[in-house]
Amino acid sequence: MIRVLAVVGPTAAGKTALSLEVADALGAEIVSMDSAMVYRGMDIGTDKPPPAAMALVPHHLVDALEPSHTLTVAEFQAMARGAIADVAARGRLPLLVGGSGLYFRAVVDPLEFPGTDPAVRARLEHEAETAGALALHQRLHGADPDAAARIDPLNARRTIRALEVLAVTGRRFSTFRTAWDEPCSLYDLGVVGLTDPRPELDRRIEARVDAQIARGLVAEVEGLLAAGLRDSATAVQALGYAQVLAHIEGRLTIEEAVDETKRRTRRFARRQLRWFQADPRVTWFTSDPAGAAQALLAHKKGRAA
């Protein structure tokens, strides 16, 4: 089983700095679990490591896609697992770093992401508009009662997705949830979580957003628009980028865009914490990057022993 270490936690907690600090001592290469760093040109708004740092420590899944590309979780899963296998095959240690709980679990656990069919989805969306969400939910209850029990009858989007999966795969949507219910690592996995008390984390988030604006985030987004940012359903929604785009298009003042980015990032950090705190594999370090670094080194030594 491949040995994999990971650094997780909310945005602005210092995960990138910690990973760069310990990578050499671990003999590690970093596999990014960030859904925005994967895009070329999305540098300032993601606090992407500078080129000099990435020259010292090999990074994977950073600058891997054009900003016009719509990235699915299933695609990211395949890319990340391929990177892990490549790093391990060369005798190096894969070090996963990032704050996306969904992407992290998609990579390290045996999760399945069934495909989509635009024609099937369009038909179901039309039925939802004409017959209503409740009618579709009743149909789902007859075909997959376990899935229906987990979905609000008025949540047409999730009901449509469950019925789409049934139509496309022939499998009940609920059967794809098995691996979600309890973490089950595909790798010999060690995970540290890095965070700060809420007031300090909020202060760091706000300072980070201010610094991004000062470094030229608005100009970066303008350049990304020319590179096809609007064509990506995922990149265009990234925190900071969506709000600056609203400013460029005249829907927000720059002050409103900054305030909205800060507010949404604070909220996102809460969700990140809730997601990772529910994972029993994570050992947490609060305002203690040195402790987290020692834990990572101990994981490496423990394997060697």
C-alpha positions in Angstrom: 0.0 0.0 0.0 1.4 3.4 -1.0 2.3 5.7 1.9 0.7 9.1 1.7 0.8 12.1 4.0 -1.6 15.0 4.0 -1.9 18.5 5.3 -5.5 19.8 5.5 -7.5 22.5 7.1 -9.2 25.9 6.4 -8.0 28.5 4.0 -5.3 30.9 5.4 -4.3 28.5 8.1 -0.7 28.2 6.7 -0.9 24.8 4.9 1.2 25.9 2.0 4.0 27.3 4.2 4.0 24.2 6.3 4.2 21.8 3.3 7.1 23.8 1.8 8.9 23.7 5.1 8.8 19.9 5.6 8.8 18.6 2.0 12.6 18.3 1.8 13.0 16.6 5.2 10.2 14.2 4.2 11.6 13.5 0.7 8.2 14.5 -0.5 6.6 15.9 -3.6 3.4 18.0 -3.2 0.1 16.9 -4.7 -2.2 19.9 -4.5 -5.8 19.3 -3.4 -6.8 22.9 -4.4 -9.6 23.2 -6.9 -8.3 26.6 -8.1 -4.5 26.2 -8.1 -5.0 23.6 -10.8 -5.7 26.4 -13.3 -2.9 28.3 -15.1 -3.0 32.0 -14.4 -5.0 31.8 -11.2 -2.1 32.8 -9.0 -2.8 35.8 -6.8 -6.3 34.8 -5.8 -5.2 31.3 -4.8 -1.9 32.4 -3.1 -0.2 29.9 -5.3 3.4 29.2 -4.2 5.9 31.4 -6.1 7.9 29.8 -9.0 11.1 29.7 -6.9 9.4 27.5 -4.3 7.9 25.2 -6.8 11.3 24.9 -8.4 12.7 23.6 -5.1 9.8 21.3 -4.3 8.0 19.5 -7.2 4.3 20.3 -7.3 1.6 18.3 -9.0 -1.9 19.5 -10.1 -0.7 23.1 -10.0 -1.0 25.0 -13.4 -2.3 21.8 -14.9 -5.4 23.2 -16.8 -6.4 26.2 -18.8 -8.8 28.5 -17.0 -11.5 27.8 -19.6 -11.7 24.1 -18.6 -14.6 22.9 -16.4 -13.0 20.4 -13.9 -15.2 17.6 -12.5 -14.4 15.9 -9.2 -14.1 12.6 -11.1 -11.5 14.1 -13.4 -9.6 15.5 -10.5 -9.7 12.2 -8.7 -8.1 10.4 -11.7 -5.4 13.1 -12.1 -4.5 13.1 -8.4 -4.3 9.3 -8.1 -2.1 9.3 -11.2 0.2 11.8 -9.6 0.4 9.9 -6.4 1.3 6.7 -8.2 3.9 8.5 -10.2 5.5 10.1 -7.1 5.6 6.8 -5.3 7.0 4.9 -8.3 10.0 7.2 -8.2 10.6 6.4 -4.5 9.3 9.8 -3.2 6.6 10.5 -0.7 3.3 12.0 -2.0 2.3 14.9 0.3 -1.3 16.0 -0.3 -2.0 19.6 0.6 -5.3 21.5 0.4 -8.5 22.6 1.9 -11.1 20.9 -0.3 -12.7 18.2 1.8 -14.6 16.8 -1.3 -11.5 16.6 -3.4 -9.4 15.1 -0.6 -11.9 12.3 0.1 -12.4 11.7 -3.6 -8.7 11.0 -3.9 -8.0 9.0 -0.7 -11.3 7.0 -0.4 -13.0 4.6 -2.8 -15.6 7.1 -3.8 -17.5 6.8 -7.2 -18.8 9.7 -9.2 -21.3 8.5 -11.8 -21.4 10.3 -15.1 -24.0 12.7 -16.5 -26.1 12.7 -19.6 -27.2 16.2 -20.8 -30.2 14.9 -22.7 -31.5 12.9 -19.7 -30.9 15.8 -17.4 -32.7 18.3 -19.7 -35.7 15.9 -19.9 -35.9 15.7 -16.1 -35.5 19.4 -15.7 -38.4 20.0 -18.1 -40.5 17.5 -16.1 -39.6 19.3 -12.8 -40.7 22.6 -14.4 -44.0 21.2 -15.6 -45.0 18.6 -13.0 -43.1 20.0 -10.0 -40.3 18.8 -7.7 -42.7 16.7 -5.6 -43.8 14.6 -8.5 -40.2 13.8 -9.4 -39.5 13.0 -5.7 -42.4 10.6 -5.6 -41.0 8.8 -8.6 -37.6 8.6 -7.0 -39.2 7.2 -3.8 -40.6 4.4 -5.9 -37.3 3.6 -7.6 -34.8 4.4 -4.8 -36.4 4.9 -1.4 -33.1 5.2 0.4 -32.0 8.1 -1.8 -35.4 9.7 -1.6 -35.2 9.6 2.3 -32.0 11.6 2.1 -33.3 14.3 -0.3 -35.6 17.2 0.6 -38.7 16.6 -1.5 -38.5 20.3 -2.7 -34.9 20.0 -3.7 -35.4 19.5 -7.4 -31.7 19.7 -8.3 -30.7 16.7 -6.1 -33.8 14.7 -7.1 -33.0 15.2 -10.7 -29.4 14.1 -10.1 -30.6 10.9 -8.4 -33.0 10.1 -11.2 -30.3 10.9 -13.8 -27.8 8.5 -12.3 -30.4 5.8 -12.2 -31.2 6.3 -15.9 -27.5 6.6 -17.0 -26.0 3.8 -14.9 -28.9 1.5 -14.1 -27.8 1.6 -10.5 -29.7 3.3 -7.6 -28.2 6.6 -6.6 -28.1 5.4 -2.9 -25.6 2.6 -3.8 -22.9 5.2 -4.6 -23.1 6.5 -1.0 -21.6 3.5 0.7 -18.0 4.8 0.8 -19.2 8.2 2.0 -20.5 7.0 5.2 -17.2 6.0 6.8 -13.7 6.9 5.7 -11.8 4.0 4.2 -8.3 4.9 3.0 -7.0 3.5 -0.2 -3.5 4.5 1.0 -1.3 4.1 4.1 -2.5 7.5 5.2 -1.3 10.0 7.8 -3.2 13.3 8.0 -2.5 16.5 10.0 -5.0 19.4 10.2 -3.8 23.0 10.7 -6.1 25.7 12.0 -6.3 28.8 14.2 -8.9 30.1 16.7 -11.7 31.7 14.8 -10.8 35.4 15.5 -7.2 34.8 14.4 -8.3 32.8 11.3 -10.8 35.6 10.4 -8.0 38.2 10.8 -5.7 36.2 8.5 -8.4 35.7 5.9 -9.2 39.5 5.8 -5.5 40.4 5.6 -5.0 37.8 2.8 -7.9 39.2 0.7 -6.5 42.8 1.2 -3.1 41.6 0.1 -4.5 39.9 -3.0 -6.2 43.1 -4.1 -3.0 45.1 -3.5 -0.9 42.5 -5.5 -3.2 43.0 -8.6 -6.1 40.5 -8.4 -8.3 42.7 -10.5 -5.8 42.8 -13.3 -5.3 39.0 -13.0 -9.0 38.4 -13.5 -9.1 40.7 -16.5 -6.3 38.6 -18.0 -8.1 35.4 -17.2 -11.2 36.7 -19.0 -9.2 36.9 -22.2 -8.1 33.3 -21.5 -11.6 32.0 -21.4 -12.5 32.2 -17.7 -16.2 32.5 -18.4 -16.2 29.2 -20.3 -15.4 27.3 -17.1 -18.3 26.4 -14.8 -15.8 25.8 -12.0 -12.9 28.3 -12.3 -15.3 31.2 -12.7 -16.9 30.4 -9.3 -13.6 30.4 -7.3 -13.6 32.6 -4.3 -12.3 36.1 -5.0 -12.5 35.5 -8.8 -16.3 35.5 -8.9 -16.5 38.7 -6.8 -13.8 40.6 -8.7 -15.6 39.5 -12.0 -18.8 41.0 -10.6 -16.8 44.3 -10.0 -15.4 44.2 -13.5 -18.9 43.7 -15.0 -20.2 46.6 -12.9 -22.4 44.6 -10.5 -20.3 45.4 -7.4 -18.0 48.2 -6.4 -14.4 47.2 -5.6 -15.2 47.8 -1.9 -18.3 45.5 -2.1 -16.3 42.9 -4.0 -13.6 42.9 -1.2 -16.2 42.7 1.5 -18.1 39.9 -0.2 -14.9 37.9 -0.8 -14.0 38.2 2.9 -17.5 37.2 4.0 -17.7 34.2 1.7 -14.2 33.1 2.6 -14.9 33.2 6.3 -18.0 31.1 5.7 -16.1 28.7 3.5 -13.4 28.3 6.2 -16.2 27.2 8.7 -17.4 24.6 6.2 -13.9 23.3 5.6 -13.4 22.9 9.3 -16.7 21.0 9.8 -15.9 18.7 6.9 -12.4 17.8 8.1 -13.3 17.7 11.8 -15.8 14.9 10.9 -12.9 12.8 9.6 -11.3 10.8 12.4 -8.1 10.3 10.5 -7.1 14.0 11.0 -4.8 15.0 13.9 -5.3 18.7 14.6 -2.8 21.4 15.5 -4.2 24.8 16.5 -1.8 27.7 16.1 1.0 25.1 16.1 2.6 24.7 12.7 5.8 23.4 14.4 3.8 20.7 16.1 2.2 19.8 12.8 5.6 19.6 11.2 6.9 17.3 13.9 3.9 15.1 13.5 4.5 14.8 9.7 8.2 13.9 10.4 7.1 11.3 13.0 4.7 9.8 10.4 7.7 9.4 8.1 10.0 7.9 10.8 7.3 5.6 12.0 7.0 4.1 8.5 10.7 3.6 8.2 10.8 1.9 11.6 
